[in-house]
Amino acid sequence: MTLRLAFMGTPDFSVPALAELIAAGHDVVAVYSQPPRKAGRGMAETPSPVHAFAEAQGIEVRTPEKLRDDAAQEAFRALDLDAAIVAAYGLILPQPILDAPRLGCLNIHASLLPRWRGAAPIQRAIMAGDSETGVAIMQMEKGLDTGPVLLMERTPIGAQETAGELHDRLSAIGAGLMVRALAALERDSLEATPQPEYGVTYADKIDKAEARIDWTRPAHELDGHIRGLSPFPGAWCEVEKDGGKRQRVKVLRAVPVDGSGTPGAALDDALTIACGDGALRLTQVQRAGKGVQQAEEFLRGFPVAAGTVLT
């Protein structure tokens, strides 16, 4: 059975779900996305990834600044939807929007709810050292990611997996899971499971101040910190070169290794850096204004001698 849907999403994470819904034969009559933002050197207004994809498919795109006014809500109701599918849209849905579709609004959330409700579940799971995560299909309600779970799929987090890599995997999992959820919903074979009251954690939006590396922390914690912020915004430190000038360096990948010394000090000439407990060998880095480099390439143009302290 074909369902009449609206899709509400904005970033790259959301695009595979929209593509899968179209491929499954559902009638996506409108796409809602954040308004175009100024980007690039020319600061030209650029549509979101979902906006651009939907336009290429010939689907009407709506970009309201808010959904709280009567006109926006009436326009949404007039779509006469079976369901609205939400994936990282970026706007809070008021109750009249949640109530408008016959089957309500279904959300793709990149965590094992109730763990990591909120804005940055992928990054927070890695930064906290979680061994697994997943995707939940949730029936939306007024609270922040508090609705009952319709379907969930778990996946391990790789020992060296970055937030960028996990983002892409969960995006694909979520796309397939939503198609399965809608098929089950049509058969009336989907059970809504209320989230337990225990185990609730919140994935706060990443603050830029968090990205600075504190070398006094244990190596295994900093490993998760670095992978959880890679590739964006990127964990960083500063390297003091000759003349006392400091250069900011992003660390995008590192490997925990044996070693000890003053936290932040280079233990050799190969970017092995002492931590509060253990050490990290930095394997992929990026200087300000430069491209991403493997450690060997970076060191050829920017040597960091043993004893150098990264601040």
Backbone bond lengths (Angstrom), bond angles and torsions (degrees), N, CA, C in turn:
res aa  C-N    CA-C-N  psi(-1)  N-CA   C-N-CA  omega(-1)  CA-C   N-CA-C  phi
1 M - - - 1.466 - - 1.524 109.77 -
2 T 1.321 115.72 135.93 1.457 121.10 178.25 1.525 109.89 -87.32
3 L 1.324 115.73 130.56 1.459 120.98 177.24 1.524 110.13 -101.17
4 R 1.313 114.95 146.51 1.459 121.66 176.51 1.530 107.37 -91.37
5 L 1.333 116.42 115.57 1.458 121.48 -169.38 1.518 112.59 -125.32
6 A 1.324 114.84 153.01 1.462 122.20 159.39 1.517 106.66 -112.02
7 F 1.319 116.99 144.84 1.464 121.61 177.30 1.512 107.56 -114.64
8 M 1.338 116.47 134.26 1.460 122.14 -177.30 1.523 109.17 -126.89
9 G 1.323 117.09 106.88 1.461 121.12 -177.64 1.509 110.03 -164.27
10 T 1.321 116.29 167.27 1.464 120.01 -175.74 1.536 113.95 -134.41
11 P 1.350 121.01 -56.14 1.470 120.29 -169.97 1.525 113.03 -86.20
12 D 1.346 114.31 -177.48 1.467 121.37 177.87 1.524 112.10 -54.31
13 F 1.325 116.85 -36.72 1.467 120.95 -178.44 1.519 111.97 -52.85
14 S 1.321 117.90 -33.62 1.458 122.88 -172.49 1.521 114.03 -83.42
15 V 1.324 118.37 -22.08 1.466 121.44 -171.13 1.535 113.38 -61.00
16 P 1.355 120.02 -45.70 1.467 118.51 179.67 1.523 113.74 -58.04
17 A 1.332 118.09 -34.80 1.464 120.40 178.68 1.514 111.00 -65.11
18 L 1.316 117.36 -44.07 1.468 120.64 177.38 1.518 110.29 -61.92
19 A 1.320 116.76 -43.12 1.470 120.18 179.37 1.525 111.46 -62.33
20 E 1.326 117.58 -41.67 1.466 121.39 -179.28 1.529 111.70 -67.00
21 L 1.331 117.30 -37.84 1.458 120.50 178.95 1.527 110.66 -64.42
22 I 1.327 115.96 -41.17 1.467 120.03 177.35 1.523 109.99 -65.01
23 A 1.341 116.66 -45.60 1.466 120.95 -179.39 1.523 112.11 -62.78
24 A 1.335 117.26 -30.65 1.462 121.83 179.82 1.523 112.24 -76.87
25 G 1.320 117.18 -4.59 1.459 120.91 175.40 1.511 115.43 92.73
26 H 1.334 117.69 7.65 1.457 119.01 178.45 1.528 110.61 -74.92
27 D 1.318 116.17 152.97 1.460 122.67 -177.66 1.531 108.96 -93.33
28 V 1.330 115.78 94.65 1.465 120.67 178.56 1.527 107.14 -86.13
29 V 1.328 116.43 102.20 1.467 120.81 -171.39 1.522 112.71 -87.47
30 A 1.320 117.08 -19.34 1.467 120.12 178.37 1.515 109.44 -158.23
31 V 1.316 114.98 147.97 1.461 122.18 174.70 1.522 108.32 -119.59
32 Y 1.333 115.37 130.77 1.460 122.20 174.50 1.525 108.26 -105.29
33 S 1.337 116.41 133.39 1.462 120.86 179.79 1.518 108.96 -147.72
34 Q 1.333 115.90 162.80 1.461 119.77 176.47 1.528 109.90 -62.69
35 P 1.326 117.86 146.94 1.467 120.24 179.80 1.528 111.79 -58.92
36 P 1.334 117.45 153.05 1.466 120.45 175.82 1.527 110.94 -54.05
37 R 1.324 115.36 141.77 1.467 121.56 179.77 1.527 109.59 -117.19
38 K 1.329 115.59 153.80 1.459 119.94 176.80 1.525 109.19 -73.03
39 A 1.328 115.97 132.63 1.467 120.35 -177.39 1.524 109.38 -153.02
40 G 1.345 115.25 162.76 1.458 120.80 177.21 1.520 112.36 81.90
41 R 1.319 115.64 176.81 1.471 120.42 -176.78 1.519 111.45 -63.80
42 G 1.323 116.81 -36.47 1.448 120.01 -179.24 1.509 113.89 -84.30
43 M 1.343 116.48 -3.17 1.460 122.54 -178.76 1.523 111.81 52.25
44 A 1.323 115.77 40.28 1.460 120.61 176.67 1.521 109.33 -77.95
45 E 1.323 117.18 148.04 1.454 120.82 177.50 1.527 109.56 -67.73
46 T 1.323 115.60 124.74 1.460 121.84 -174.07 1.522 109.75 -120.33
47 P 1.342 117.61 126.54 1.466 119.21 178.06 1.523 110.96 -68.61
48 S 1.321 116.11 153.67 1.461 120.95 178.11 1.527 109.90 -65.72
49 P 1.351 117.80 162.29 1.465 119.95 176.73 1.529 113.27 -55.50
50 V 1.333 117.46 -40.49 1.469 120.16 178.77 1.519 110.66 -66.59
51 H 1.311 116.50 -43.13 1.468 121.68 177.84 1.528 110.71 -56.63
52 A 1.327 116.22 -50.14 1.466 120.67 -178.19 1.521 111.38 -62.54
53 F 1.338 117.19 -42.08 1.463 120.64 -179.35 1.528 110.80 -65.48
54 A 1.330 116.45 -44.15 1.467 120.15 -178.64 1.523 111.44 -63.48
55 E 1.325 116.79 -42.24 1.464 119.59 178.38 1.521 111.25 -61.76
56 A 1.324 116.62 -38.69 1.466 120.41 178.39 1.523 111.64 -64.86
57 Q 1.331 116.57 -25.37 1.468 121.24 178.00 1.529 112.45 -90.11
58 G 1.329 117.03 0.02 1.458 121.07 179.44 1.519 113.98 77.07
59 I 1.344 117.44 23.13 1.462 121.58 -178.95 1.533 109.29 -97.18
60 E 1.321 116.22 138.70 1.461 120.42 177.14 1.531 110.12 -61.01
61 V 1.336 116.62 133.29 1.457 122.25 178.81 1.523 109.32 -115.26
62 R 1.313 115.98 130.80 1.453 122.34 176.60 1.528 108.95 -116.80
63 T 1.337 116.49 136.01 1.465 120.28 -175.96 1.527 111.00 -130.21
64 P 1.328 118.30 60.19 1.473 119.53 179.56 1.527 111.31 -67.75
65 E 1.320 116.11 146.35 1.456 120.90 175.90 1.527 110.42 -71.00
66 K 1.332 116.65 -29.70 1.462 121.51 179.19 1.525 108.87 -152.29
67 L 1.333 114.88 164.27 1.461 120.80 -178.79 1.531 111.75 -119.61
68 R 1.315 116.61 16.41 1.462 119.86 -174.51 1.526 113.31 -91.52
69 D 1.325 118.37 -13.64 1.461 118.91 -178.49 1.529 110.47 -85.62
70 D 1.323 115.43 156.29 1.460 121.38 -174.75 1.526 112.38 -60.88
71 A 1.332 116.97 -38.40 1.463 120.20 -177.18 1.525 111.41 -63.59
72 A 1.336 116.87 -44.19 1.465 120.62 179.70 1.523 111.10 -64.74
73 Q 1.326 116.68 -39.29 1.458 120.49 -179.24 1.526 111.91 -70.19
74 E 1.328 116.45 -38.04 1.462 119.56 178.23 1.530 110.33 -67.89
75 A 1.334 117.38 -39.54 1.463 120.91 177.77 1.526 110.94 -62.10
76 F 1.337 116.18 -36.31 1.468 120.44 178.13 1.528 110.31 -69.91
77 R 1.318 117.26 -45.16 1.478 121.10 178.82 1.520 111.55 -60.52
78 A 1.331 115.86 -36.21 1.462 120.28 -177.48 1.525 113.03 -65.63
79 L 1.330 118.04 -15.18 1.469 120.81 177.59 1.525 111.78 -69.07
80 D 1.343 116.61 -19.15 1.475 122.16 177.84 1.535 110.52 54.00
81 L 1.329 115.75 61.09 1.467 122.10 -171.03 1.524 112.48 -88.45
82 D 1.334 114.03 149.80 1.462 119.37 164.87 1.524 109.92 -77.38
83 A 1.339 116.67 -40.90 1.467 120.61 -179.50 1.521 109.82 -158.19
84 A 1.320 115.51 158.37 1.463 122.14 169.80 1.514 107.56 -115.70
85 I 1.323 115.99 133.42 1.465 122.21 179.96 1.517 108.08 -106.30
86 V 1.329 116.33 124.83 1.458 121.94 -173.92 1.526 109.37 -118.09
87 A 1.326 116.00 130.66 1.470 121.03 178.48 1.521 108.60 -145.92
88 A 1.328 116.22 100.98 1.473 121.57 177.42 1.524 111.48 52.80
89 Y 1.325 116.03 50.79 1.467 121.03 -177.87 1.520 111.50 -72.07
90 G 1.333 117.48 -49.51 1.451 120.00 177.66 1.511 115.05 104.86
91 L 1.337 117.79 -2.61 1.456 121.48 173.86 1.517 109.44 -120.20
92 I 1.330 116.69 143.76 1.456 120.94 174.02 1.528 108.64 -74.14
93 L 1.327 116.76 133.65 1.457 121.07 -179.62 1.524 109.36 -91.95
94 P 1.333 118.48 116.69 1.471 120.33 177.87 1.525 110.57 -70.75
95 Q 1.312 116.30 163.64 1.466 121.40 -174.16 1.525 113.53 -55.45
96 P 1.340 120.93 -41.81 1.473 119.06 179.19 1.533 113.17 -59.74
97 I 1.339 117.53 -31.67 1.468 120.98 176.28 1.521 109.70 -72.11
98 L 1.331 117.22 -44.10 1.459 121.08 179.81 1.529 111.65 -61.14
99 D 1.324 116.00 -33.06 1.466 120.45 -175.33 1.523 113.62 -86.20
100 A 1.328 118.22 -14.91 1.463 120.35 -170.72 1.532 114.47 -67.87
101 P 1.334 121.61 -48.00 1.470 120.17 -178.10 1.535 111.40 -70.45
102 R 1.312 116.44 149.11 1.468 122.19 -178.15 1.525 111.67 -57.73
103 L 1.330 116.94 -41.13 1.470 121.60 -179.28 1.524 112.16 -101.57
104 G 1.305 117.75 7.14 1.448 121.57 178.47 1.523 113.27 82.88
105 C 1.322 115.55 -164.33 1.465 123.31 -178.20 1.526 108.88 -111.64
106 L 1.313 116.02 127.76 1.464 122.15 -178.74 1.521 109.44 -111.03
107 N 1.317 115.60 133.46 1.455 121.54 -174.82 1.526 111.53 -113.81
108 I 1.334 116.10 138.86 1.466 122.34 171.27 1.518 107.28 -95.25
109 H 1.329 116.93 113.17 1.463 120.45 -177.37 1.525 109.49 -118.94
110 A 1.327 116.58 130.41 1.466 122.04 -172.04 1.520 112.40 -87.50
111 S 1.338 116.69 58.68 1.460 120.51 172.43 1.518 108.82 -162.01
112 L 1.324 115.68 173.67 1.461 122.22 176.12 1.525 107.70 -94.41
113 L 1.319 115.67 79.31 1.468 120.33 -177.86 1.522 111.32 -52.24
114 P 1.355 117.05 139.90 1.468 127.82 13.94 1.534 115.39 -89.29
115 R 1.331 118.02 7.55 1.457 118.69 176.60 1.526 109.09 -74.91
116 W 1.299 115.41 132.77 1.458 125.31 176.94 1.519 113.46 63.24
117 R 1.337 114.56 55.68 1.460 119.16 163.65 1.525 108.24 -69.25
118 G 1.324 116.33 149.96 1.454 118.36 173.18 1.509 115.18 112.60
119 A 1.338 115.69 -159.61 1.461 122.96 -161.59 1.524 115.74 -80.22
120 A 1.338 119.11 -31.00 1.470 120.31 -170.31 1.525 111.53 -131.06
121 P 1.335 118.56 57.77 1.467 119.82 -174.97 1.524 114.28 -67.49
122 I 1.313 117.96 -32.38 1.471 120.53 -178.34 1.523 109.77 -68.50
123 Q 1.316 116.73 -49.80 1.462 120.81 -179.39 1.522 111.46 -63.43
124 R 1.342 116.19 -44.01 1.466 119.61 -176.01 1.524 112.19 -66.03
125 A 1.325 117.11 -35.94 1.465 119.61 179.78 1.528 110.70 -61.78
126 I 1.337 116.89 -44.20 1.465 120.37 179.46 1.523 110.40 -69.91
127 M 1.306 117.30 -43.89 1.469 120.83 -177.87 1.523 111.90 -63.42
128 A 1.339 116.66 -28.81 1.464 120.46 179.51 1.521 112.79 -85.24
129 G 1.334 116.95 -5.47 1.458 120.01 179.48 1.516 114.08 81.35
130 D 1.341 118.08 20.77 1.463 120.72 178.33 1.527 110.06 -61.61
131 S 1.324 116.69 142.83 1.464 120.92 179.24 1.522 112.10 -88.96
132 E 1.345 117.17 -18.75 1.459 120.40 177.90 1.518 110.29 -146.42
133 T 1.309 114.34 160.66 1.458 122.12 174.95 1.517 106.84 -147.75
134 G 1.313 117.61 -155.49 1.455 119.55 179.99 1.504 111.10 168.05
135 V 1.333 114.72 -162.15 1.454 122.08 179.71 1.519 108.54 -131.19
136 A 1.334 115.86 137.23 1.458 121.88 175.93 1.527 108.90 -116.94
137 I 1.316 116.15 134.97 1.466 121.44 168.71 1.521 106.01 -95.89
138 M 1.319 116.14 118.76 1.460 122.03 -170.28 1.519 110.79 -120.13
139 Q 1.321 116.08 137.10 1.464 121.49 169.55 1.523 107.39 -76.78
140 M 1.320 116.72 118.34 1.461 119.33 -171.96 1.521 112.07 -76.08
141 E 1.335 114.43 144.28 1.443 122.48 171.98 1.524 107.38 -138.97
142 K 1.315 117.44 -175.34 1.458 120.60 -170.35 1.525 113.36 -65.23
143 G 1.329 119.24 -34.91 1.463 121.36 -177.35 1.515 113.22 -68.17
144 L 1.326 116.33 166.35 1.467 122.01 179.65 1.524 110.36 -75.57
145 D 1.325 116.35 101.24 1.466 122.72 177.68 1.528 112.59 55.14
146 T 1.327 116.53 37.56 1.465 121.25 -176.51 1.524 113.46 -101.02
147 G 1.322 118.09 -5.99 1.459 121.24 -172.95 1.514 113.69 -67.69
148 P 1.337 117.19 164.54 1.464 121.01 179.01 1.532 111.55 -65.95
149 V 1.324 115.31 148.75 1.468 121.59 -178.16 1.523 109.38 -92.78
150 L 1.320 116.03 129.63 1.463 122.31 -179.78 1.528 112.20 -93.48
151 L 1.311 115.94 -34.62 1.468 120.84 -176.82 1.523 107.45 -158.10
152 M 1.344 116.13 146.13 1.464 119.78 -179.16 1.520 109.24 -145.47
153 E 1.328 115.67 143.05 1.468 120.83 175.42 1.521 109.07 -132.21
154 R 1.338 116.16 130.37 1.460 122.19 -178.56 1.525 110.85 -96.95
155 T 1.330 115.62 153.97 1.459 120.89 174.56 1.528 109.01 -152.62
156 P 1.336 118.22 141.35 1.468 119.40 177.25 1.526 110.86 -70.69
157 I 1.322 115.73 152.39 1.464 121.60 172.69 1.523 107.60 -94.70
158 G 1.313 117.00 122.53 1.455 121.05 -178.86 1.515 112.57 -62.50
159 A 1.327 116.04 148.42 1.467 120.79 -176.13 1.519 112.37 -60.60
160 Q 1.326 117.91 -28.80 1.458 121.28 179.94 1.528 111.74 -116.62
161 E 1.330 117.54 15.77 1.464 121.27 -175.40 1.531 111.35 -75.75
162 T 1.323 115.50 133.90 1.459 121.09 177.46 1.521 110.06 -92.18
163 A 1.327 115.23 167.18 1.465 119.85 177.52 1.520 110.82 -61.08
164 G 1.329 117.30 -37.05 1.459 120.29 178.61 1.520 112.30 -62.84
165 E 1.320 116.36 -43.03 1.468 120.27 179.54 1.521 111.56 -68.44
166 L 1.326 116.25 -42.29 1.464 120.11 179.26 1.526 110.51 -66.84
167 H 1.307 117.25 -38.61 1.470 122.88 175.53 1.525 110.55 -51.64
168 D 1.334 116.54 -48.70 1.465 120.40 -177.02 1.522 111.20 -67.21
169 R 1.325 117.45 -38.58 1.473 120.19 179.16 1.524 110.99 -66.43
170 L 1.339 116.61 -45.08 1.460 120.01 -178.05 1.524 111.37 -68.89
171 S 1.317 116.79 -32.53 1.458 120.58 176.39 1.530 110.49 -59.96
172 A 1.337 116.07 -45.65 1.466 120.28 179.11 1.525 111.33 -67.65
173 I 1.331 117.13 -41.61 1.468 120.51 178.19 1.527 110.25 -61.20
174 G 1.322 116.21 -45.06 1.460 120.64 -178.83 1.514 112.84 -62.47
175 A 1.322 116.68 -37.62 1.466 120.55 179.45 1.523 110.86 -62.10
176 G 1.328 116.15 -48.94 1.459 120.09 179.32 1.516 112.57 -66.18
177 L 1.330 115.82 -37.65 1.463 120.32 -177.66 1.535 111.03 -66.54
178 M 1.336 116.78 -37.62 1.464 119.24 179.15 1.526 111.26 -65.69
179 V 1.311 117.79 -40.80 1.467 120.42 177.23 1.523 110.45 -61.05
180 R 1.344 116.48 -42.28 1.468 120.10 177.25 1.523 111.31 -63.90
181 A 1.326 116.64 -40.34 1.465 120.74 -179.22 1.525 111.01 -63.54
182 L 1.324 117.08 -42.21 1.466 119.88 179.91 1.525 111.32 -66.34
183 A 1.328 116.47 -38.50 1.465 119.46 177.59 1.524 110.91 -62.80
184 A 1.317 116.78 -41.96 1.465 120.79 178.56 1.522 111.19 -69.00
185 L 1.322 115.96 -35.79 1.458 120.65 179.04 1.525 110.72 -64.16
186 E 1.313 115.76 -40.37 1.472 120.17 177.31 1.523 111.45 -62.07
187 R 1.334 117.12 -34.47 1.478 121.23 -179.61 1.530 111.31 -85.16
188 D 1.332 116.55 -1.27 1.462 122.16 -176.66 1.523 111.01 58.47
189 S 1.343 115.33 38.07 1.470 120.23 -178.36 1.525 111.67 -116.66
190 L 1.330 116.51 21.76 1.456 121.22 -178.19 1.521 109.36 -111.86
191 E 1.320 115.81 126.58 1.457 120.69 -178.62 1.522 110.07 -102.75
192 A 1.317 116.41 127.69 1.459 121.43 177.80 1.529 109.26 -83.58
193 T 1.335 116.50 118.38 1.458 121.81 -177.52 1.518 109.91 -104.29
194 P 1.336 118.60 115.60 1.471 119.72 178.42 1.527 110.63 -59.20
195 Q 1.313 116.59 143.86 1.460 120.24 177.67 1.530 109.60 -70.56
196 P 1.336 116.94 140.77 1.467 119.24 177.23 1.517 110.83 -67.46
197 E 1.318 115.60 156.69 1.461 120.16 179.19 1.530 112.28 -79.02
198 Y 1.337 116.24 -20.07 1.465 119.38 179.15 1.532 109.54 -93.68
199 G 1.310 115.74 158.10 1.465 121.04 176.30 1.515 114.79 81.72
200 V 1.328 117.59 12.36 1.462 120.47 -179.22 1.535 109.89 -76.59
201 T 1.331 116.40 127.76 1.468 121.33 171.27 1.521 108.02 -133.55
202 Y 1.326 115.91 159.36 1.462 120.68 -176.85 1.523 111.10 -119.78
203 A 1.326 114.76 130.36 1.458 121.53 -179.92 1.520 108.99 -95.73
204 D 1.322 115.83 83.54 1.460 119.85 -179.08 1.519 110.77 -61.81
205 K 1.318 114.88 151.73 1.462 121.08 175.24 1.531 109.55 -56.36
206 I 1.329 116.04 140.75 1.465 119.99 -179.03 1.528 109.98 -68.14
207 D 1.327 115.41 124.98 1.460 121.71 176.77 1.532 108.22 -90.84
208 K 1.318 116.91 138.23 1.464 120.56 -178.71 1.526 111.92 -56.61
209 A 1.329 116.56 -32.87 1.468 119.86 -178.44 1.526 111.63 -64.52
210 E 1.330 117.53 -24.98 1.470 121.47 179.92 1.520 112.53 -69.32
211 A 1.318 116.70 -22.17 1.461 120.19 -171.21 1.529 113.04 -71.19
212 R 1.328 117.81 -21.08 1.470 119.51 -179.31 1.530 109.97 -69.24
213 I 1.314 116.72 133.28 1.462 122.65 -176.43 1.525 110.33 -80.06
214 D 1.309 115.38 129.62 1.465 122.21 175.26 1.523 107.24 -103.81
215 W 1.320 115.84 101.72 1.468 120.52 -173.36 1.517 113.65 -68.79
216 T 1.336 117.96 -9.42 1.467 119.23 177.71 1.533 111.35 -76.81
217 R 1.316 118.47 -10.96 1.464 121.32 177.90 1.533 110.04 -76.73
218 P 1.329 118.77 156.22 1.468 121.32 178.09 1.528 111.52 -62.54
219 A 1.318 115.55 152.17 1.466 120.90 -177.10 1.523 112.45 -59.24
220 H 1.353 117.26 -39.79 1.460 118.28 -177.10 1.525 111.64 -67.53
221 E 1.336 117.37 -31.11 1.461 120.02 175.77 1.518 111.34 -71.29
222 L 1.319 116.37 -42.01 1.460 119.48 179.80 1.519 111.68 -67.84
223 D 1.320 117.50 -30.49 1.466 121.02 174.70 1.525 109.67 -57.80
224 G 1.338 117.29 -48.98 1.457 121.01 178.03 1.512 112.29 -65.80
225 H 1.319 116.65 -37.44 1.465 121.70 178.53 1.532 110.25 -60.89
226 I 1.311 115.97 -45.94 1.472 121.05 -178.31 1.525 110.83 -67.62
227 R 1.332 117.23 -47.30 1.473 119.49 -179.30 1.528 111.56 -65.99
228 G 1.346 116.26 -35.14 1.456 119.55 -179.60 1.516 113.79 -68.96
229 L 1.318 117.64 -21.06 1.465 121.90 179.87 1.526 112.31 -106.99
230 S 1.325 117.23 10.02 1.466 121.89 -178.92 1.526 110.26 -104.46
231 P 1.319 119.98 128.10 1.473 126.40 9.74 1.528 114.67 -92.84
232 F 1.325 117.79 -9.65 1.461 119.33 -176.10 1.527 110.22 -133.85
233 P 1.325 118.72 136.35 1.474 127.26 1.48 1.521 113.98 -80.45
234 G 1.339 117.13 -8.36 1.459 121.21 -179.81 1.514 112.12 90.78
235 A 1.341 116.87 119.11 1.463 120.53 173.43 1.525 108.70 -67.90
236 W 1.333 117.34 144.68 1.460 118.33 -175.03 1.533 112.23 -143.09
237 C 1.312 113.21 162.08 1.462 121.95 173.63 1.518 107.49 -144.84
238 E 1.308 116.23 -178.81 1.462 120.14 177.64 1.524 109.52 -122.50
239 V 1.326 115.39 142.08 1.461 122.05 177.82 1.527 108.06 -114.61
240 E 1.318 116.25 124.41 1.466 119.93 179.59 1.521 108.85 -88.80
241 K 1.341 115.87 122.33 1.463 121.45 179.82 1.525 110.26 -104.74
242 D 1.325 115.27 -176.67 1.468 121.10 -178.81 1.527 109.97 -54.05
243 G 1.302 115.63 135.79 1.458 119.99 -179.44 1.507 112.74 90.78
244 G 1.336 117.37 -1.50 1.452 120.89 176.25 1.518 114.97 82.74
245 K 1.334 117.66 0.63 1.457 119.58 -179.94 1.523 109.86 -74.80
246 R 1.325 116.70 134.51 1.457 121.49 -178.61 1.517 110.98 -97.93
247 Q 1.301 115.76 136.65 1.462 123.14 177.66 1.522 108.61 -113.53
248 R 1.342 116.44 128.07 1.465 119.51 176.66 1.524 109.48 -79.72
249 V 1.333 115.09 133.89 1.468 121.30 179.81 1.526 108.56 -131.03
250 K 1.330 115.45 125.15 1.464 120.19 172.40 1.521 109.59 -82.17
251 V 1.313 115.96 140.34 1.461 121.35 175.77 1.528 106.91 -110.58
252 L 1.325 116.76 115.03 1.457 121.40 -175.15 1.525 113.16 -101.98
253 R 1.324 116.39 -23.15 1.465 120.91 175.28 1.518 109.04 -148.66
254 A 1.332 115.55 144.50 1.464 121.29 176.87 1.519 108.47 -154.39
255 V 1.322 116.69 158.62 1.457 121.93 -178.76 1.526 109.17 -125.97
256 P 1.333 119.45 126.12 1.463 120.62 175.53 1.529 111.17 -63.15
257 V 1.328 116.59 134.70 1.470 121.77 179.81 1.519 108.25 -139.66
258 D 1.325 115.58 167.83 1.459 120.30 174.87 1.527 109.29 -71.48
259 G 1.309 116.05 146.88 1.455 120.46 177.81 1.513 109.93 154.81
260 S 1.307 116.20 157.58 1.458 120.56 178.26 1.518 108.85 -152.39
261 G 1.316 115.34 155.13 1.452 121.31 179.83 1.511 109.34 165.05
262 T 1.321 115.55 -171.18 1.464 120.38 177.54 1.524 109.12 -62.78
263 P 1.340 118.56 126.18 1.464 119.84 -178.75 1.531 112.24 -53.07
264 G 1.338 115.77 127.64 1.451 122.00 -179.23 1.509 114.18 95.21
265 A 1.341 118.04 -9.36 1.468 121.00 -177.60 1.523 110.62 -84.77
266 A 1.338 115.82 138.26 1.465 121.23 174.69 1.525 108.65 -72.93
267 L 1.339 116.84 125.37 1.458 121.82 -177.85 1.516 112.72 -88.05
268 D 1.338 116.55 -12.55 1.467 121.27 178.15 1.524 107.46 -155.47
269 D 1.325 116.19 -168.73 1.466 120.50 179.34 1.528 111.31 -94.68
270 A 1.350 118.39 12.98 1.465 121.80 -174.72 1.526 112.27 -117.93
271 L 1.329 117.50 25.69 1.469 123.53 176.95 1.525 113.16 65.69
272 T 1.329 116.58 38.52 1.463 120.41 168.60 1.526 106.55 -92.96
273 I 1.329 116.38 117.55 1.458 121.83 -170.75 1.526 109.86 -115.36
274 A 1.327 115.74 129.90 1.464 120.90 178.90 1.522 110.47 -69.97
275 C 1.327 115.18 142.04 1.466 121.98 176.84 1.531 108.57 -118.49
276 G 1.325 116.06 -177.99 1.463 119.30 178.35 1.508 111.93 -59.90
277 D 1.331 115.73 -31.44 1.464 122.43 174.66 1.512 106.69 -146.22
278 G 1.336 118.12 117.70 1.452 121.51 -177.19 1.520 111.60 82.21
279 A 1.321 115.38 -162.32 1.466 120.63 -176.96 1.522 109.60 -149.59
280 L 1.325 115.07 163.39 1.462 121.74 175.98 1.516 108.88 -123.90
281 R 1.331 116.08 136.97 1.467 120.21 169.38 1.526 107.08 -99.21
282 L 1.323 115.89 115.13 1.458 120.71 -178.90 1.523 108.93 -75.50
283 T 1.324 117.40 126.89 1.464 120.60 -174.12 1.520 113.77 -114.52
284 Q 1.331 117.41 -21.32 1.465 120.17 179.07 1.530 107.73 -143.61
285 V 1.326 115.88 123.63 1.461 120.55 -173.29 1.522 110.54 -138.76
286 Q 1.329 114.93 171.20 1.467 119.92 -179.89 1.518 109.49 -151.92
287 R 1.315 116.76 119.19 1.458 121.15 173.76 1.515 109.96 -77.40
288 A 1.327 116.42 154.08 1.462 121.29 178.10 1.529 110.18 -56.39
289 G 1.315 116.65 128.30 1.453 121.57 178.36 1.509 115.04 79.98
290 K 1.340 117.82 2.98 1.467 122.13 -178.30 1.522 109.98 -116.91
291 G 1.319 115.98 170.69 1.456 121.39 176.91 1.519 111.61 -81.83
292 V 1.329 115.37 170.60 1.465 121.46 176.84 1.525 108.97 -69.91
293 Q 1.349 116.40 136.38 1.463 121.19 -178.78 1.518 110.76 -133.59
294 Q 1.334 115.55 147.62 1.456 120.53 167.72 1.526 108.02 -72.11
295 A 1.311 116.66 155.58 1.463 120.89 -173.06 1.527 112.53 -55.08
296 E 1.327 116.96 -43.45 1.472 120.07 -176.92 1.522 111.11 -60.83
297 E 1.330 116.02 -44.10 1.465 119.81 179.82 1.524 110.70 -66.80
298 F 1.321 116.19 -41.98 1.463 121.39 179.10 1.527 110.56 -58.61
299 L 1.323 117.12 -45.72 1.467 121.35 -174.99 1.524 112.75 -69.17
300 R 1.333 117.52 -24.94 1.459 119.13 177.79 1.526 111.17 -65.08
301 G 1.315 116.87 -34.02 1.454 119.75 179.88 1.512 114.52 -102.78
302 F 1.332 115.96 -9.90 1.468 120.06 -175.46 1.532 108.05 -148.86
303 P 1.342 117.28 70.08 1.455 120.00 -176.51 1.532 112.74 -63.01
304 V 1.334 115.09 139.61 1.465 121.83 176.83 1.525 106.63 -122.13
305 A 1.309 116.47 103.10 1.459 121.25 -173.64 1.527 111.41 -76.83
306 A 1.334 115.11 154.04 1.467 120.09 174.37 1.516 109.58 -53.85
307 G 1.328 115.32 136.93 1.463 120.84 -178.67 1.520 113.81 97.26
308 T 1.338 116.66 -17.88 1.475 119.75 176.12 1.534 108.50 -64.00
309 V 1.329 115.59 136.16 1.464 119.29 -179.43 1.526 109.56 -103.74
310 L 1.323 115.47 124.82 1.459 121.86 175.78 1.531 107.55 -89.77
311 T 1.315 115.89 127.70 1.468 120.24 -173.83 1.515 111.09 -104.48
